[in-house]
Amino acid sequence: MIKAIKGLHHVTSMASDARQNNMFFTDTLGLRRVKKTVNFDEPSIYHLYYGDETGAAGTVMTYFPFDHMMRGRPGVGEVGETQFSVPKGSLAYWQDRLTAQGVGGIQLDKTFGANRLRFSGPDGDGLSLIETVDDKRSAWNAAGVPDEAAIRGFTGARLSLHDTGAMEELLGFMGYERAEKEGNVTRLLIPNGNGADTIDLEALPQTPVARQGAGSVHHIAFAVENREKQLEVRKALMDTGYQVTPVIDRDYFWAIYFRTPGGVLFEIATNEPGFNRDEDTAHLGEALKLPTQYEPLRNRIEAGLTPLAA
Ligand code: ZN
């Protein structure tokens, strides 16, 4: 069994409008934009990263905004809900704040004994805030969100699946332990994680397969400390029969990817080198950073991108 995974690293989704996406995650949710760069395969598209002060693993939501992309259709074989951790007692604040800002899909309920506020991102993204007791992670206090309410990072994510059996087996192999079951949702938990520790598996046997588009999660990444641990994980997965990509340098982490039994794309990403690799922590996310191979095309790339508010 793999013991090197420490919870989530990041969640990457797609959006239809860079400016709207940037406003929502910085001004509405109060996260810090920790990197403004472009897609490695499609440099005319931004890759925007939002998280805590440093973009610590387990806090980072990232987006590819494709102009005018059609909305996805939620379904099985994808991440159905990305869940953020907020302090206990803060959901009334968030309900007022999100309502005042015209956020859709607001719904207050409970999940595994914790208060949860579900809401939709700008493209219908399935998001929620979950009250968490004793989350020791510090918040990025921006956009007027008080410290006693600010987002601490992810608690985890919920995967929507036809059948949860094979996924539960895979996550068990990745070091997750079965914690609880509530209705059609099974909660798994990683021991000694980074705070983004839970994965909920929702069984939806009658639901059609998702069609990916704006508002859909493209992939979900799990954290390992360093490249050495990543190679151990890669070998263990391949020995078990998974088709895993070679290690890919993503500038701020190294990545490997593999497709899981339920269809969800998984990534394993390293905590090293981090987002301060090419700019000071004090100025993360301000300047447009380009992968080295695109630096000669900077003027052309920059001219084609929608300018974003700081
Ligand atoms: Zn990724």
Boltz pocket constraint, residues with backbone or C-beta under 6 A from the ligand:
constraints:
  - pocket:
      binder: B
      contacts: [[A, 10], [A, 12], [A, 219], [A, 221], [A, 255], [A, 267]]
      max_distance: 6.0
